[in-house]
Amino acid sequence: PTTTQLLLCPVCSQPFKPSKNQNSNLCRHLKNIHNMSPTMHPRKCKWDSIPDGRIKDDKDRKERTRKSKHLWARKTRLHRKAEEATLVLYMLSQAV
């Protein structure tokens, strides 16, 4: 669920206000109030709402790592070029 949706208890329909802890609050409510085991209501995390959010296998992990490293390298390269250009402009302004 997104942070704008209310979670309802499946037993008593008690609403839980949108927050980052609403799933934990619901699980605790089910366990303490209704004496239900946590397996009745599986845990959720932020990756469940994102399609292909969870890493499925080793191939997927390697692909994500490669993509992440590629983006980091590109960002770092651009940052380094900008720093070098700034340094060159500074040196030219000092020479004049």
Secondary structure, DSSP 8 states (H G I E B T S, - for coil): --TTS-EE-TTT--EE-SSTTHHHHHHHHHHHTS---GGGS----GGGGSTT-S--SHHHHHHHHHHHHHHHHHHHHHHHHHHHHHHHHHHHHHH-
